[in-house]
Amino acid sequence: GFEMFAQNMEKDAAPRFKEWFNELAPEEAKLPLDWKRLDNHPLQKMLVIRVLRPDRMTITMASWIRSVLPNGRDYIDCDGSSSFFEVLTSSYEDSSAVTPIFFILSPGADPVQEVEKLGKRLVQLQINVNYHNVAMGQGQDVVAMAKLEMGHKEGHWVMLQNIHLMPRWCGTLEKKLDNYAVEGSHPGLRLFLSADPSPGIPIGILERSLKLTNEPPQGLTANLRRAFAFFNKEEFDERDAKVKAIVFGLCHFHAVMLERKKFGPLGYNMMYPFSLGDLRDSASVLYNYLENAQSVKIPWADLRYIFGEVMYG
């Protein structure tokens, strides 16, 4: 029991408890006095962390699931080391003519490129032939319905972007999808929707959809794995050894930038939401810069300025 815990913390060993409280990762540190035995009882130690350091509860719970549950790592890490394209490919296998794929947008995310890349691989996608992309906005509801009707009858892919901008029309879209489910759509139909998190999206659309988002995972290692998985393995293997090393360094730098967001705007004028788009553009600049460089020597000063001051500055 915890009958003596309050007295131990308040009177018997207050400095030592304060030292434990100020640990960056208290879930990994031993508690003072006899309470260090809680390392052998992780569930009870979680109770202490829940009371004293609730900010670490999510990480502690994830660590507990990894170690206690069978295949616990699969529950926590999931697709943490998979690229967004690999996740989309896996989700496509679960989609159908009546099950759209819904992208919940995060800063810098652009699912359109990944959808088009997947379509070209699977169905020889051609814009305005068997694929229709509509950016929602004023007057685009008529266009979207026309493209959706065409996809319903002929089995095309339809991408409707930013549907949160037209919350009233979303109700009409929900009813249309209900009608299609009753009528029976062409089996080739695939509907892709994207929106910022918004209360204007009907629950019916969310319930029938496969929902994907591209939020960065928790932890430096998880962010590093996600960043490295962003690059195509075949293309990466063809690069020069020095380029590979710099790209890996970029991935680590990107992961640090994401992880340091927990400190808010400290060191920056504002809290900037770095995304995989920043990493992608940095890698593109790196490829072009080194290919056009005349010298064999790597221009470290230039690269440091481009990445540190321009791209992530």
C-alpha positions as a LaTeX table, in Angstrom:
\begin{tabular}{lrrr}
\hline
Residue & $x$ (\AA) & $y$ (\AA) & $z$ (\AA) \\
\hline
Gly1 & 0.00 & 0.00 & 0.00 \\
Phe2 & 0.87 & 3.68 & $-0.19$ \\
Glu3 & 0.04 & 4.55 & 3.45 \\
Met4 & 3.54 & 5.94 & 4.20 \\
Phe5 & 4.17 & 7.50 & 0.80 \\
Ala6 & 2.95 & 11.00 & 1.69 \\
Gln7 & 4.97 & 11.11 & 4.91 \\
Asn8 & 8.12 & 9.81 & 3.18 \\
Met9 & 7.79 & 12.40 & 0.43 \\
Glu10 & 6.93 & 15.33 & 2.72 \\
Lys11 & 9.16 & 14.73 & 5.76 \\
Asp12 & 11.54 & 11.79 & 5.51 \\
Ala13 & 13.20 & 12.33 & 2.11 \\
Ala14 & 11.77 & 15.49 & 0.57 \\
Pro15 & 15.04 & 16.52 & $-1.26$ \\
Arg16 & 15.39 & 13.06 & $-2.81$ \\
Phe17 & 11.78 & 13.03 & $-3.96$ \\
Lys18 & 12.24 & 16.49 & $-5.43$ \\
Glu19 & 15.32 & 15.25 & $-7.28$ \\
Trp20 & 13.29 & 12.33 & $-8.69$ \\
Phe21 & 10.43 & 14.70 & $-9.59$ \\
Asn22 & 12.82 & 16.90 & $-11.61$ \\
Glu23 & 14.16 & 14.00 & $-13.64$ \\
Leu24 & 13.68 & 14.36 & $-17.39$ \\
Ala25 & 12.42 & 10.77 & $-17.55$ \\
Pro26 & 11.26 & 9.88 & $-14.00$ \\
Glu27 & 9.69 & 6.64 & $-15.22$ \\
Glu28 & 13.24 & 5.32 & $-15.80$ \\
Ala29 & 14.64 & 6.52 & $-12.45$ \\
Lys30 & 14.31 & 4.68 & $-9.16$ \\
Leu31 & 12.09 & 6.22 & $-6.49$ \\
Pro32 & 13.76 & 7.10 & $-3.15$ \\
Leu33 & 13.81 & 4.92 & $-0.05$ \\
Asp34 & 12.05 & 1.57 & $-0.17$ \\
Trp35 & 9.82 & 2.81 & $-2.95$ \\
Lys36 & 12.48 & 1.76 & $-5.44$ \\
Arg37 & 10.85 & $-1.66$ & $-5.18$ \\
Leu38 & 8.08 & $-0.29$ & $-7.41$ \\
Asp39 & 10.41 & $-0.92$ & $-10.35$ \\
Asn40 & 9.29 & $-4.54$ & $-9.95$ \\
His41 & 5.64 & $-3.45$ & $-9.90$ \\
Pro42 & 5.28 & $-1.19$ & $-12.97$ \\
Leu43 & 1.53 & $-0.75$ & $-12.60$ \\
Gln44 & 1.96 & 0.68 & $-9.09$ \\
Lys45 & 4.79 & 2.93 & $-10.25$ \\
Met46 & 2.48 & 4.23 & $-12.95$ \\
Leu47 & 0.08 & 5.32 & $-10.21$ \\
Val48 & 2.86 & 7.45 & $-8.69$ \\
Ile49 & 3.74 & 8.95 & $-12.07$ \\
Arg50 & 0.07 & 9.63 & $-12.76$ \\
Val51 & $-0.15$ & 11.69 & $-9.56$ \\
Leu52 & 3.23 & 13.45 & $-9.58$ \\
Arg53 & 4.26 & 13.65 & $-13.24$ \\
Pro54 & 1.13 & 13.28 & $-15.41$ \\
Asp55 & 3.06 & 14.78 & $-18.36$ \\
Arg56 & 5.02 & 11.49 & $-18.59$ \\
Met57 & 1.99 & 9.22 & $-18.34$ \\
Thr58 & 1.58 & 8.58 & $-22.07$ \\
Ile59 & 5.22 & 7.55 & $-22.50$ \\
Thr60 & 5.11 & 5.42 & $-19.34$ \\
Met61 & 1.96 & 3.64 & $-20.49$ \\
Ala62 & 3.47 & 2.98 & $-23.91$ \\
Ser63 & 6.59 & 1.51 & $-22.32$ \\
Trp64 & 4.45 & $-0.70$ & $-20.07$ \\
Ile65 & 2.41 & $-2.03$ & $-23.00$ \\
Arg66 & 5.60 & $-2.80$ & $-24.95$ \\
Ser67 & 7.05 & $-4.84$ & $-22.12$ \\
Val68 & 3.96 & $-6.56$ & $-20.67$ \\
Leu69 & 1.57 & $-7.40$ & $-23.48$ \\
Pro70 & 2.39 & $-10.15$ & $-26.00$ \\
Asn71 & 3.58 & $-8.40$ & $-29.17$ \\
Gly72 & 3.08 & $-5.13$ & $-27.28$ \\
Arg73 & 5.56 & $-3.32$ & $-29.52$ \\
Asp74 & 3.23 & $-3.90$ & $-32.48$ \\
Tyr75 & 0.41 & $-2.09$ & $-30.67$ \\
Ile76 & 2.52 & 0.96 & $-29.82$ \\
Asp77 & 4.88 & 1.35 & $-32.77$ \\
Cys78 & 2.31 & 0.24 & $-35.37$ \\
Asp79 & 3.44 & 1.87 & $-38.62$ \\
Gly80 & 6.03 & 4.10 & $-36.93$ \\
Ser81 & 8.80 & 2.85 & $-39.23$ \\
Ser82 & 6.64 & 2.82 & $-42.37$ \\
Ser83 & 6.49 & 5.63 & $-44.88$ \\
Phe84 & 3.18 & 7.37 & $-45.51$ \\
Phe85 & 3.03 & 5.72 & $-48.93$ \\
Glu86 & 3.34 & 2.26 & $-47.35$ \\
Val87 & 0.56 & 3.10 & $-44.88$ \\
Leu88 & $-1.63$ & 4.36 & $-47.73$ \\
Thr89 & $-0.97$ & 1.21 & $-49.77$ \\
Ser90 & $-1.98$ & $-0.96$ & $-46.81$ \\
Ser91 & $-5.12$ & 1.14 & $-46.24$ \\
Tyr92 & $-6.08$ & 0.91 & $-49.90$ \\
Glu93 & $-6.37$ & $-2.87$ & $-49.55$ \\
Asp94 & $-9.03$ & $-2.32$ & $-46.88$ \\
Ser95 & $-10.93$ & 0.33 & $-48.85$ \\
Ser96 & $-13.79$ & $-0.27$ & $-51.29$ \\
Ala97 & $-16.28$ & 1.60 & $-53.44$ \\
Val98 & $-18.34$ & 2.33 & $-50.31$ \\
Thr99 & $-15.39$ & 2.86 & $-47.93$ \\
Pro100 & $-13.57$ & 6.15 & $-48.65$ \\
Ile101 & $-10.10$ & 6.99 & $-47.37$ \\
Phe102 & $-10.22$ & 10.14 & $-45.23$ \\
Phe103 & $-7.00$ & 12.15 & $-44.71$ \\
Ile104 & $-6.98$ & 14.22 & $-41.54$ \\
Leu105 & $-4.50$ & 16.90 & $-42.54$ \\
Ser106 & $-1.53$ & 17.93 & $-40.41$ \\
Pro107 & 0.80 & 20.90 & $-41.12$ \\
Gly108 & 2.83 & 20.35 & $-44.28$ \\
Ala109 & 1.04 & 17.12 & $-45.25$ \\
Asp110 & 0.16 & 16.64 & $-48.91$ \\
Pro111 & $-1.61$ & 13.32 & $-49.50$ \\
Val112 & $-2.43$ & 14.18 & $-53.13$ \\
Gln113 & 1.04 & 13.25 & $-54.37$ \\
Glu114 & 0.93 & 9.92 & $-52.56$ \\
Val115 & $-2.56$ & 9.11 & $-53.92$ \\
Glu116 & $-1.47$ & 9.88 & $-57.48$ \\
Lys117 & 1.71 & 7.82 & $-57.03$ \\
Leu118 & $-0.35$ & 4.87 & $-55.77$ \\
Gly119 & $-2.89$ & 5.23 & $-58.61$ \\
Lys120 & $-0.20$ & 5.21 & $-61.29$ \\
Arg121 & 1.16 & 2.00 & $-59.84$ \\
Leu122 & $-2.22$ & 0.22 & $-59.48$ \\
Val123 & $-4.63$ & 1.50 & $-62.13$ \\
Gln124 & $-2.55$ & 3.49 & $-64.66$ \\
Leu125 & $-4.00$ & 6.71 & $-63.25$ \\
Gln126 & $-4.58$ & 9.56 & $-65.71$ \\
Ile127 & $-5.80$ & 12.98 & $-64.60$ \\
Asn128 & $-9.27$ & 13.83 & $-65.94$ \\
Val129 & $-9.51$ & 10.38 & $-67.52$ \\
Asn130 & $-9.92$ & 7.96 & $-64.62$ \\
Tyr131 & $-8.85$ & 10.32 & $-61.83$ \\
His132 & $-10.50$ & 13.58 & $-60.77$ \\
Asn133 & $-9.02$ & 15.97 & $-58.24$ \\
Val134 & $-11.24$ & 18.76 & $-56.90$ \\
Ala135 & $-10.04$ & 21.38 & $-54.40$ \\
Met136 & $-13.18$ & 22.37 & $-52.54$ \\
Gly137 & $-14.21$ & 26.00 & $-52.30$ \\
Gln138 & $-16.89$ & 28.36 & $-53.46$ \\
Gly139 & $-18.70$ & 26.95 & $-56.51$ \\
Gln140 & $-16.77$ & 23.66 & $-56.49$ \\
Asp141 & $-19.62$ & 21.64 & $-54.96$ \\
Val142 & $-21.28$ & 21.25 & $-58.39$ \\
Val143 & $-18.00$ & 20.14 & $-59.97$ \\
Ala144 & $-17.36$ & 17.69 & $-57.13$ \\
Met145 & $-20.79$ & 16.10 & $-57.47$ \\
Ala146 & $-20.38$ & 15.74 & $-61.24$ \\
Lys147 & $-16.97$ & 14.04 & $-60.83$ \\
Leu148 & $-18.31$ & 11.82 & $-58.06$ \\
Glu149 & $-21.25$ & 10.74 & $-60.21$ \\
Met150 & $-18.84$ & 9.90 & $-63.03$ \\
Gly151 & $-16.67$ & 7.87 & $-60.66$ \\
His152 & $-19.75$ & 6.11 & $-59.28$ \\
Lys153 & $-20.80$ & 4.94 & $-62.73$ \\
Glu154 & $-17.44$ & 4.33 & $-64.42$ \\
Gly155 & $-15.20$ & 3.28 & $-61.51$ \\
His156 & $-12.85$ & 6.28 & $-61.41$ \\
Trp157 & $-10.77$ & 7.62 & $-58.52$ \\
Val158 & $-12.04$ & 10.90 & $-57.04$ \\
Met159 & $-10.07$ & 13.15 & $-54.69$ \\
Leu160 & $-11.99$ & 15.89 & $-52.84$ \\
Gln161 & $-9.60$ & 18.17 & $-50.97$ \\
Asn162 & $-10.34$ & 20.38 & $-47.94$ \\
Ile163 & $-14.00$ & 19.43 & $-47.55$ \\
His164 & $-13.98$ & 21.19 & $-44.15$ \\
Leu165 & $-14.25$ & 24.47 & $-46.09$ \\
Met166 & $-17.84$ & 23.54 & $-47.06$ \\
Pro167 & $-19.44$ & 22.11 & $-43.90$ \\
Arg168 & $-23.03$ & 22.54 & $-45.15$ \\
Trp169 & $-22.27$ & 20.71 & $-48.38$ \\
Cys170 & $-20.72$ & 17.84 & $-46.38$ \\
Gly171 & $-24.25$ & 16.85 & $-45.32$ \\
Thr172 & $-25.22$ & 16.60 & $-48.99$ \\
Leu173 & $-22.13$ & 14.50 & $-49.64$ \\
Glu174 & $-23.07$ & 12.15 & $-46.80$ \\
Lys175 & $-26.55$ & 11.59 & $-48.27$ \\
Lys176 & $-25.06$ & 11.01 & $-51.72$ \\
Leu177 & $-22.72$ & 8.36 & $-50.34$ \\
Asp178 & $-25.68$ & 6.70 & $-48.59$ \\
Asn179 & $-27.51$ & 6.56 & $-51.93$ \\
Tyr180 & $-24.49$ & 5.09 & $-53.68$ \\
Ala181 & $-24.22$ & 2.39 & $-51.01$ \\
Val182 & $-27.85$ & 1.41 & $-51.67$ \\
Glu183 & $-27.56$ & 1.56 & $-55.48$ \\
Gly184 & $-24.20$ & $-0.17$ & $-55.66$ \\
Ser185 & $-21.26$ & 1.72 & $-57.13$ \\
His186 & $-18.82$ & 0.50 & $-59.77$ \\
Pro187 & $-16.29$ & $-1.65$ & $-57.86$ \\
Gly188 & $-13.44$ & 0.46 & $-59.24$ \\
Leu189 & $-14.66$ & 3.63 & $-57.51$ \\
Arg190 & $-12.29$ & 4.99 & $-54.86$ \\
Leu191 & $-13.10$ & 8.19 & $-53.00$ \\
Phe192 & $-10.36$ & 10.10 & $-51.18$ \\
Leu193 & $-11.30$ & 12.94 & $-48.86$ \\
Ser194 & $-9.08$ & 15.40 & $-47.02$ \\
Ala195 & $-9.88$ & 17.93 & $-44.31$ \\
Asp196 & $-8.43$ & 19.75 & $-41.35$ \\
Pro197 & $-9.81$ & 18.59 & $-37.99$ \\
Ser198 & $-13.24$ & 20.22 & $-37.91$ \\
Pro199 & $-16.56$ & 19.77 & $-36.08$ \\
Gly200 & $-18.34$ & 20.42 & $-39.39$ \\
Ile201 & $-17.53$ & 16.98 & $-40.82$ \\
Pro202 & $-20.60$ & 14.71 & $-40.46$ \\
Ile203 & $-20.15$ & 11.71 & $-38.19$ \\
Gly204 & $-21.57$ & 9.46 & $-40.92$ \\
Ile205 & $-18.69$ & 10.31 & $-43.28$ \\
Leu206 & $-16.10$ & 9.67 & $-40.57$ \\
Glu207 & $-17.66$ & 6.37 & $-39.52$ \\
Arg208 & $-17.71$ & 4.89 & $-43.02$ \\
Ser209 & $-14.16$ & 6.03 & $-43.87$ \\
Leu210 & $-10.67$ & 4.73 & $-43.24$ \\
Lys211 & $-9.02$ & 7.65 & $-41.42$ \\
Leu212 & $-5.33$ & 8.44 & $-41.93$ \\
Thr213 & $-3.18$ & 11.20 & $-40.51$ \\
Asn214 & 0.52 & 11.96 & $-40.72$ \\
Glu215 & 1.21 & 13.29 & $-37.24$ \\
Pro216 & 4.81 & 12.77 & $-36.05$ \\
Pro217 & 5.18 & 9.97 & $-33.47$ \\
Gln218 & 6.39 & 10.47 & $-29.90$ \\
Gly219 & 10.07 & 10.12 & $-29.12$ \\
Leu220 & 13.35 & 10.82 & $-30.91$ \\
Thr221 & 13.89 & 7.23 & $-32.07$ \\
Ala222 & 10.36 & 6.92 & $-33.46$ \\
Asn223 & 10.70 & 10.24 & $-35.29$ \\
Leu224 & 14.07 & 9.20 & $-36.71$ \\
Arg225 & 12.63 & 5.93 & $-38.01$ \\
Arg226 & 9.61 & 7.70 & $-39.54$ \\
Ala227 & 11.85 & 10.30 & $-41.21$ \\
Phe228 & 14.22 & 7.68 & $-42.65$ \\
Ala229 & 11.29 & 5.57 & $-43.90$ \\
Phe230 & 10.12 & 8.60 & $-45.89$ \\
Phe231 & 12.85 & 7.98 & $-48.50$ \\
Asn232 & 12.41 & 5.30 & $-51.15$ \\
Lys233 & 14.79 & 2.44 & $-50.38$ \\
Glu234 & 15.73 & 1.73 & $-54.01$ \\
Glu235 & 16.49 & 5.38 & $-54.75$ \\
Phe236 & 18.43 & 5.76 & $-51.50$ \\
Asp237 & 20.60 & 2.70 & $-52.22$ \\
Glu238 & 21.64 & 4.22 & $-55.56$ \\
Arg239 & 22.98 & 7.39 & $-53.94$ \\
Asp240 & 26.63 & 8.05 & $-53.25$ \\
Ala241 & 27.90 & 7.01 & $-49.80$ \\
Lys242 & 28.51 & 10.60 & $-48.67$ \\
Val243 & 24.99 & 11.59 & $-49.76$ \\
Lys244 & 23.54 & 8.67 & $-47.78$ \\
Ala245 & 25.42 & 9.80 & $-44.68$ \\
Ile246 & 24.23 & 13.40 & $-45.00$ \\
Val247 & 20.61 & 12.29 & $-45.59$ \\
Phe248 & 20.76 & 10.20 & $-42.42$ \\
Gly249 & 22.15 & 13.23 & $-40.57$ \\
Leu250 & 19.26 & 15.26 & $-41.96$ \\
Cys251 & 16.78 & 12.69 & $-40.67$ \\
His252 & 18.32 & 12.87 & $-37.21$ \\
Phe253 & 18.26 & 16.69 & $-37.29$ \\
His254 & 14.62 & 16.64 & $-38.42$ \\
Ala255 & 13.71 & 14.24 & $-35.59$ \\
Val256 & 15.40 & 16.55 & $-33.06$ \\
Met257 & 13.44 & 19.52 & $-34.42$ \\
Leu258 & 10.16 & 17.64 & $-34.01$ \\
Glu259 & 10.99 & 16.36 & $-30.54$ \\
Arg260 & 12.06 & 19.78 & $-29.24$ \\
Lys261 & 8.52 & 21.10 & $-29.87$ \\
Lys262 & 7.70 & 20.11 & $-26.28$ \\
Phe263 & 9.74 & 23.16 & $-25.24$ \\
Gly264 & 7.35 & 25.41 & $-27.18$ \\
Pro265 & 8.75 & 28.54 & $-28.86$ \\
Leu266 & 11.96 & 28.61 & $-26.75$ \\
Gly267 & 14.82 & 29.46 & $-29.08$ \\
Tyr268 & 12.40 & 30.42 & $-31.86$ \\
Asn269 & 10.18 & 33.42 & $-32.49$ \\
Met270 & 7.22 & 31.05 & $-32.66$ \\
Met271 & 6.38 & 27.36 & $-32.35$ \\
Tyr272 & 6.87 & 26.22 & $-35.95$ \\
Pro273 & 5.26 & 22.91 & $-37.03$ \\
Phe274 & 8.14 & 21.25 & $-38.90$ \\
Ser275 & 6.92 & 18.47 & $-41.18$ \\
Leu276 & 8.18 & 15.86 & $-43.64$ \\
Gly277 & 7.80 & 18.53 & $-46.32$ \\
Asp278 & 10.77 & 20.37 & $-44.78$ \\
Leu279 & 12.82 & 17.16 & $-44.80$ \\
Arg280 & 11.82 & 16.40 & $-48.40$ \\
Asp281 & 12.79 & 19.88 & $-49.60$ \\
Ser282 & 16.08 & 19.75 & $-47.70$ \\
Ala283 & 16.98 & 16.41 & $-49.30$ \\
Ser284 & 16.06 & 17.79 & $-52.73$ \\
Val285 & 18.32 & 20.81 & $-52.17$ \\
Leu286 & 21.10 & 18.48 & $-51.04$ \\
Tyr287 & 20.87 & 16.32 & $-54.16$ \\
Asn288 & 20.89 & 19.32 & $-56.50$ \\
Tyr289 & 23.65 & 21.11 & $-54.62$ \\
Leu290 & 26.08 & 18.20 & $-54.56$ \\
Glu291 & 25.36 & 17.21 & $-58.17$ \\
Asn292 & 26.16 & 20.73 & $-59.37$ \\
Ala293 & 29.15 & 21.24 & $-57.09$ \\
Gln294 & 32.48 & 21.43 & $-58.89$ \\
Ser295 & 34.62 & 20.46 & $-55.91$ \\
Val296 & 34.99 & 16.92 & $-54.63$ \\
Lys297 & 35.09 & 18.30 & $-51.08$ \\
Ile298 & 31.73 & 18.49 & $-49.28$ \\
Pro299 & 30.79 & 22.16 & $-48.68$ \\
Trp300 & 29.84 & 21.71 & $-45.02$ \\
Ala301 & 29.57 & 25.42 & $-44.27$ \\
Asp302 & 27.13 & 25.94 & $-47.15$ \\
Leu303 & 25.01 & 22.92 & $-46.22$ \\
Arg304 & 24.93 & 23.94 & $-42.56$ \\
Tyr305 & 23.68 & 27.39 & $-43.54$ \\
Ile306 & 21.09 & 26.05 & $-46.02$ \\
Phe307 & 19.60 & 23.52 & $-43.61$ \\
Gly308 & 20.14 & 25.26 & $-40.27$ \\
Glu309 & 19.40 & 28.85 & $-41.23$ \\
Val310 & 17.22 & 28.71 & $-44.35$ \\
Met311 & 15.19 & 25.47 & $-44.28$ \\
Tyr312 & 14.81 & 25.03 & $-40.51$ \\
Gly313 & 15.93 & 28.48 & $-39.28$ \\
\hline
\end{tabular}
